[in-house]
Every structure is written in structure tokens, then in C-alpha cells.
């Protein structure tokens, strides 16, 4: 299995795929334009190239062009939260305009890296994660095998390609020779109409995008061969509604920015793909999902690659070998210099009637940022009496700080359904200002 970025570019180009009707390669195509722009900006082997503000076809082309130059694409929706060492790298932006590097051009530990992508930020500040070339190929084989991808297929990926799930499915499809359609979720009628034509073989969705599609009117008798839902849980009611509208169930997937898609199946989070073995928990038990991988997981920038990956997710395994996500394992929060176990708070508030999610934040006060408060944003489908909230807070063990509780009908999420931490903080600040 190759670790060579140039070889990965050659594999994509040899497949002859199209993105939104345009060839990925070809004379004077987007790849040639992107490579010429990067070459003109002085990009050298091993350099990091930030790819942002690009439409999907240009993003694919720029990624392949970077690989041809043995550079490492940093695929991100924006340039916020980048570590200082990556802020001065070469940038390729809208119109395939290259901005030469103004600072450090590379970072240690990228010899076998195919792509850098920021983590989703749903559990903290986004951090750049590395995906190795060999890991990309393992993920591609997993998608190709489970979804039966062939060069005759059109694969619809409305999920942004700047998200690891969307990028992984798109690259896996291109490596299989499939054509891509990237009609965005902001055009649900157009996307649903495309699925109804029967020309799309496979569609990659999130639960949020699937909800938009089930409300559309049917315009044709065509059906997709498979519909995949990733980047979060899929309620049974949504699966039933999607099946009723499109005649297909929602297949499930699971992964992370660091690993790519590693589980696929008909329910829960599925089963591990080839090249991934579950080290823990044992069959029939509940515990943290720990994976043994055929090729190393490179992990966050600056960390050591590993073949034993701790996911931080609590799962259980049913009799059919299907894994089910239970919850994210709690990690201690630091409030005013003291470490606090969040499980007591989330368990107490989560037991209130109608509560679907509890998210904790530690924020410094705006006027006195040296003093921190613990905030609990509680998503609830029904009105919760203030007395019931007070009862739960009063039952917290001694030493656990009382959080400031904000009830809301839905927590803010990004386009792929992940918690939008920046928007969550803004929601808390807005409520603070309103209460004054």
C-alpha cells in the first residue's frame, strides 16, 4: 500500500472521474490550473497548502494538484483557529488564486500525510488532524466494498468537502472511478429531484440533510441504490420517514477526522471495515471503543502515529456484531482552577423530562474574564419547570459547581449536523445580555 502523495494523485486522475460534469483531469483542466498556480507561488515538496473558499470541483482539483507537487493540502472551511505555525503557509482560494507563503511553509511529521483537516470542534477548539495516504486508501476500500461503488456510478455528496466525512466519501468515490454531484443541501428540492431521477447510485447524507429531503415532493420513480447517513446519530423515526419517501433505508457510518470512515452498517454505527479491528469492548459488553488499525492513525498534528486508536466514545455491541454509540465519554472540565467531572451535571439534567442533549461550557465572564462560570445548554422537546431544574441542581454532590442553565428547543449545529461550538457560545452570551 502506497504512502506516496504523487501516486495517490495518479490514482485519482487515472480513474477519469467528473465532478459536477467537469473532468477532474484533462489538458488545461482545473488540476493543471491549480498546479500552475501553486508552482508559481513557489510551493515545494513537503509544503502545506491551505485550501479554503473553493467550490467542490476546484477543491478536488487543488487537492490533486498539491499531491502532484508532493505538497500537503490543508482542507478547511475557513482560516479560523489555525495554529500559529500554519497561518503563513501558501493559500489557494476562490478562483484558484495562489497566495505565496509568508511564514513557515511546513510542519514536522507530514512525510506520509495525504491531507490535514481541522477537527469538527464539537468537543472543543478545532485542531489540525493528519490523514495518512495509506489510511485514505483503507477508507476508500471500505466505502467501495460496502456501497459497491463502480466506475458507472454517480455519487451525490451534498455534505461539504471541507468536512472529513464529505471529503472521505468524495475521494473514495473518485478513486473508484465514480462521477460526483455536489448539489448543496441549501437546494433540497433540486437534490431530492436528482435522487428521484434514478441517475444517482449512492448519496452521502447527514441526519440534518436527510430531514430536509423527506419533506420534499416526489418528482420521479427512480431510486438510489444506497443512502448513507454519517456524522451523527440517525433516529429510527428519521430512518422510517426516509424509507417512506425514497424507498431506501439509511445506511449508517462512523468515523472521525483522524481516522476517516471506519464503520459501516445497516443500523447503529455499523461494523468495522476491512483493516479495522475492535480491540475493546469485548463482544456483548459496553465500553470505550478502541480500534486496532492495519495502517497507523497519524492523529493530531504533532502527535505520534499509532495503530491503537482510542475513540473516546462509549459503545455497546449487539448479537449481530453491530456496534451502537451510547455517548461521548466525559472528560474533566477545569473551572476556576478546579477539575470537575461533568458526568454528574449531564446525568442530572439529562434525566429531566423531554431533555435530548446537555452540553457544558466553561466561559470567562465578559467583564472579569479571570472568573469562570460553568454553563449547561439543555436541548429539550418540552417545557421544563424551573422547579424541576432547581431540584436537579440541588442534588449535585458537594464540590460540583452549579451551572448556569439555558434551555432551548435545539442546540446550534453546522451543516453536517455537528455541534457548532462558536454558535453555542454566542447563544450563551446572548442569554446573559438578555438577562441583565
C-alpha positions in Angstrom: 0.0 0.0 0.0 1.5 3.3 -1.1 2.5 6.2 1.2 3.3 8.4 -1.8 1.2 11.5 -2.5 2.1 11.6 -6.1 0.9 8.0 -6.6 -2.4 9.0 -4.9 -2.8 11.8 -7.4 -2.2 9.5 -10.3 -4.8 7.0 -9.0 -7.4 9.7 -8.9 -6.6 11.1 -12.4 -6.4 7.6 -14.0 -10.0 6.9 -13.0 -11.3 9.6 -15.4 -14.0 10.9 -13.0 -16.1 14.0 -13.2 -17.2 16.5 -10.6 -20.5 18.2 -11.4 -20.0 17.3 -15.0 -16.4 18.6 -15.4 -13.5 16.2 -15.8 -11.1 16.1 -12.8 -8.1 15.9 -15.1 -7.5 16.5 -18.7 -5.4 19.0 -20.7 -5.8 22.6 -19.4 -8.3 21.4 -16.8 -8.7 22.6 -13.2 -5.9 20.3 -11.9 -3.4 21.9 -14.4 -4.6 25.4 -13.4 -4.2 24.7 -9.7 -0.8 23.1 -10.2 0.4 26.0 -12.2 -0.8 28.5 -9.6 0.9 26.5 -6.8 4.1 26.2 -8.8 4.0 29.9 -9.5 3.7 30.6 -5.7 6.9 28.6 -5.1 5.3 25.5 -3.5 7.9 22.8 -2.8 7.7 19.1 -1.8 6.5 18.8 1.8 4.9 22.3 1.9 1.5 22.8 3.5 -1.1 24.5 1.2 -4.3 25.9 2.7 -7.3 25.2 0.6 -10.3 27.4 1.6 -13.2 29.2 -0.1 -13.2 26.8 -3.1 -16.2 25.3 -4.8 -16.1 21.4 -4.7 -14.7 20.8 -8.2 -11.9 23.3 -7.6 -11.2 21.8 -4.1 -10.8 18.3 -5.6 -8.5 19.7 -8.3 -6.4 21.7 -5.9 -6.0 18.6 -3.6 -4.8 16.5 -6.6 -2.5 19.3 -7.8 -0.9 19.6 -4.3 -0.3 15.9 -4.3 1.3 16.1 -7.7 3.8 18.6 -6.2 4.2 16.3 -3.2 2.7 19.1 -1.0 0.2 18.5 1.8 -3.3 20.1 1.4 -4.8 21.7 4.5 -8.5 21.5 3.7 -10.6 23.8 5.9 -13.8 25.8 5.7 -12.0 28.9 6.8 -8.7 30.1 8.4 -10.0 30.5 11.9 -8.4 28.6 14.8 -5.3 27.6 12.7 -2.2 27.1 14.9 0.4 29.9 14.6 2.8 27.6 12.7 0.3 27.2 9.8 -1.0 30.7 9.4 1.7 31.8 7.0 1.5 28.8 4.6 0.7 29.2 0.9 -3.1 29.6 0.2 -5.2 28.6 -2.7 -8.5 30.3 -2.7 -11.5 31.3 -4.8 -10.7 31.4 -8.5 -7.6 29.1 -7.9 -5.7 32.2 -6.9 -2.5 31.3 -5.0 -1.1 33.5 -2.2 2.6 32.7 -1.6 3.7 31.6 1.9 4.5 34.5 4.3 5.8 32.3 7.2 6.5 28.7 7.9 5.9 26.5 4.9 5.6 23.1 6.5 5.4 21.2 9.8 7.1 18.2 11.3 5.7 14.7 10.8 4.0 15.1 7.3 6.1 12.6 5.3 3.2 10.2 4.8 0.3 12.6 5.2 -2.3 12.9 2.5 -4.4 15.7 4.0 -4.6 18.0 7.0 -8.2 18.8 8.2 -9.4 20.6 11.3 -11.4 18.5 13.8 -15.1 19.4 13.9 -14.8 21.5 17.1 -17.9 19.9 18.6 -15.9 18.9 21.7 -13.5 21.8 21.8 -11.4 24.2 19.7 -10.8 22.6 16.2 -7.2 21.2 15.9 -5.5 20.1 12.7 -5.6 16.3 12.2 -3.5 14.3 9.8 -4.8 11.6 7.5 -2.1 9.3 6.0 -2.0 8.3 2.4 -2.4 4.6 3.4 -5.3 5.5 5.7 -7.1 7.2 2.8 -6.8 4.1 0.7 -8.1 1.9 3.6 -11.1 4.2 3.9 -11.7 4.2 0.2 -11.7 0.4 0.1 -14.2 0.3 2.9 -16.7 2.6 1.2 -16.1 0.9 -2.2 -16.8 -2.5 -0.8 -19.8 -1.7 1.3 -21.5 0.6 -1.2 -20.5 -1.5 -4.2 -19.0 1.6 -6.0 -18.1 1.2 -9.6 -16.9 3.5 -12.4 -20.5 3.5 -13.7 -21.9 5.2 -10.6 -22.9 8.8 -9.9 -22.4 9.6 -6.2 -24.1 12.6 -4.7 -22.2 14.2 -1.9 -24.2 17.3 -0.6 -22.0 17.2 2.6 -19.3 19.9 2.4 -16.0 18.5 1.2 -14.3 20.6 3.8 -15.7 18.2 6.4 -13.8 14.9 6.8 -16.9 12.8 6.1 -17.7 14.6 2.9 -14.1 14.6 1.8 -13.7 10.9 2.6 -16.7 9.8 0.7 -15.9 12.0 -2.3 -12.3 10.8 -2.5 -13.3 7.2 -2.1 -15.8 7.6 -5.0 -13.2 9.3 -7.2 -10.7 6.6 -6.5 -13.3 4.1 -7.6 -13.8 6.0 -10.9 -17.3 7.3 -9.9 -18.6 10.7 -11.0 -19.6 13.2 -8.3 -22.5 15.5 -7.9 -22.2 18.1 -5.1 -25.7 19.8 -5.2 -25.7 21.5 -1.8 -28.3 20.9 1.0 -29.4 24.5 0.6 -31.2 23.3 -2.6 -33.2 20.4 -1.1 -35.8 20.3 -3.9 -33.0 20.1 -6.6 -31.2 17.4 -4.6 -34.3 15.3 -4.0 -35.3 15.7 -7.6 -31.9 14.3 -8.7 -32.4 11.3 -6.5 -35.9 10.8 -7.9 -34.5 10.5 -11.5 -32.6 7.3 -10.6 -29.4 8.6 -12.1 -27.7 8.7 -8.6 -26.5 5.4 -7.4 -25.3 6.4 -3.9 -26.0 9.5 -1.8 -24.0 10.5 1.3 -26.1 12.5 3.8 -26.2 13.6 7.4 -29.3 13.3 9.6 -29.9 17.0 9.1 -29.8 16.8 5.3 -32.0 13.7 5.3 -34.6 15.6 7.3 -34.7 18.3 4.7 -35.1 15.7 1.9 -38.0 13.8 3.5 -40.2 16.9 3.3 -39.9 17.2 -0.5 -42.5 16.1 -3.0 -41.6 13.1 -5.2 -41.0 14.0 -8.8 -40.0 10.7 -10.3 -39.9 6.9 -9.8 -36.2 6.4 -9.6 -34.4 5.2 -6.5 -30.8 5.3 -5.3 -29.0 2.0 -4.7 -27.8 3.2 -1.2 -28.2 6.2 1.0 -25.5 6.7 3.7 -26.0 8.8 6.8 -22.9 9.8 8.7 -21.5 12.4 11.1 -24.0 11.8 13.9 -26.9 9.5 15.1 -29.9 8.7 13.0 -33.2 8.4 14.9 -35.5 5.5 14.0 -38.2 7.9 13.1 -36.0 9.6 10.5 -35.0 6.3 9.0 -38.6 5.3 8.6 -39.5 8.7 7.1 -36.6 8.5 4.6 -37.6 4.9 3.7 -41.1 6.1 3.1 -40.1 9.0 0.9 -37.2 7.4 -1.1 -37.8 3.7 -0.8 -34.4 3.0 0.8 -33.2 2.8 4.4 -30.4 5.0 5.7 -27.2 3.0 6.0 -25.0 4.1 8.9 -21.4 5.2 9.1 -19.0 6.2 11.9 -15.5 7.7 12.0 -13.6 10.8 13.0 -11.4 13.4 11.3 -8.3 11.4 12.4 -9.4 8.0 11.1 -11.9 8.8 8.3 -14.9 6.4 7.9 -14.1 3.2 9.8 -17.6 1.6 10.5 -20.4 1.0 8.1 -23.7 -1.0 8.5 -27.5 -1.1 8.4 -28.0 0.3 12.0 -26.2 1.7 15.0 -22.8 2.7 13.8 -22.3 -0.5 11.8 -19.4 -2.9 11.8 -15.6 -2.1 11.2 -14.4 -2.0 7.7 -11.6 -4.2 6.5 -8.3 -3.0 8.1 -10.0 -2.0 11.3 -10.3 -4.4 14.3 -12.1 -3.7 17.5 -9.7 -4.1 20.5 -12.3 -3.1 23.1 -15.0 -3.6 24.2 -15.4 -7.4 24.0 -18.5 -8.9 22.4 -21.6 -8.4 24.4 -20.1 -5.7 26.6 -20.2 -1.9 26.9 -17.0 0.2 27.0 -14.8 2.7 25.2 -14.4 1.9 21.5 -10.7 1.2 21.0 -9.5 0.3 17.4 -6.5 -1.6 16.2 -5.7 -0.4 12.7 -3.8 -2.0 9.8 -2.1 1.3 9.0 -1.1 3.9 11.6 -3.5 6.6 12.5 -1.4 9.8 12.3 -3.6 11.7 14.7 -3.4 15.4 15.6 -0.5 17.5 14.2 2.5 17.0 16.5 1.3 13.6 17.9 2.9 10.2 17.3 1.2 7.9 14.9 -0.4 4.8 16.5 -2.0 1.6 15.5 -4.2 1.5 18.6 -6.8 4.3 18.5 -8.9 5.3 21.5 -12.0 7.0 20.2 -13.4 8.5 23.4 -16.8 7.0 22.6 -18.8 4.6 24.7 -20.3 1.8 22.6 -22.1 -1.5 23.0 -22.1 -4.5 20.7 -25.3 -6.4 19.8 -25.6 -10.1 19.0 -25.2 -9.5 15.3 -21.8 -7.8 15.7 -23.3 -4.3 15.1 -22.0 -1.5 17.3 -24.2 1.1 18.9 -23.0 4.5 20.1 -24.0 5.2 23.7 -22.4 8.6 24.4 -19.2 10.5 24.3 -17.1 9.7 27.4 -16.9 12.7 29.7 -13.7 14.5 30.2 -12.9 16.6 33.2 -13.6 20.4 32.9 -11.5 23.0 34.6 -13.5 25.7 36.3 -11.6 28.5 38.1 -8.6 26.2 38.5 -10.5 23.2 39.8 -11.1 20.0 37.9 -14.8 19.0 37.7 -16.3 15.7 36.5 -19.0 16.7 34.0 -20.9 13.4 34.3 -22.7 14.4 37.5 -24.2 17.5 35.8 -25.0 16.0 32.4 -26.6 12.9 34.1 -28.7 15.0 36.4 -30.0 17.5 33.8 -30.3 14.8 31.2 -32.8 13.0 33.4 -35.3 15.8 33.1 -38.4 15.0 31.0 -38.1 16.0 27.3 -34.3 16.6 27.5 -32.4 15.3 24.5 -29.0 16.7 24.9 -26.9 18.5 27.5 -23.7 20.5 26.6 -21.4 22.1 29.1 -19.2 25.1 28.5 -16.7 26.9 30.8 -16.6 30.6 29.9 -14.8 33.5 31.5 -17.1 36.4 32.4 -17.1 39.2 29.8 -16.2 42.0 32.3 -14.0 39.8 34.6 -12.6 37.1 32.3 -10.4 35.8 35.1 -13.6 34.4 36.8 -15.2 31.5 35.0 -18.7 30.1 35.1 -20.0 26.6 34.2 -22.8 26.8 31.7 -25.2 24.0 30.7 -27.1 24.3 27.5 -30.0 21.9 27.6 -31.9 20.9 24.5 -35.4 19.9 25.3 -38.5 19.0 23.3 -40.9 20.1 26.1 -41.2 22.9 28.6 -39.3 22.1 31.8 -40.5 23.8 35.0 -37.9 25.9 36.8 -38.6 23.9 40.0 -37.6 20.7 38.3 -34.3 22.2 37.2 -33.6 23.5 40.7 -34.3 20.1 42.1 -31.6 18.5 39.9 -29.1 21.3 40.7 -29.7 20.9 44.4 -29.0 17.2 44.2 -25.5 17.8 42.8 -22.7 16.5 45.1 -20.8 18.9 47.2 -17.9 20.4 45.3 -19.6 20.3 41.9 -20.3 23.9 40.8 -23.9 24.8 39.9 -24.1 25.5 36.2 -26.0 28.4 34.7 -28.7 26.5 32.8 -30.0 27.6 29.4 -33.0 25.7 28.0 -33.5 25.7 24.2 -35.6 23.7 21.7 -32.5 22.9 19.6 -28.7 23.4 20.0 -27.0 25.1 17.1 -25.4 22.8 14.6 -23.3 23.2 11.4 -24.3 22.0 8.0 -23.2 18.4 8.7 -25.1 18.2 12.0 -22.2 18.6 14.4 -22.5 20.9 17.4 -21.5 24.5 16.4 -19.4 25.4 19.4 -19.0 29.1 18.4 -22.7 29.5 17.9 -23.3 27.8 21.2 -21.1 30.3 23.0 -22.9 33.1 21.2 -26.2 31.7 22.4 -25.0 31.7 26.0 -23.7 35.3 25.7 -26.9 36.4 24.1 -28.9 35.0 27.0 -26.5 36.6 29.5 -27.1 40.0 27.9 -30.9 39.5 27.8 -31.0 38.6 31.5 -29.2 41.8 32.5 
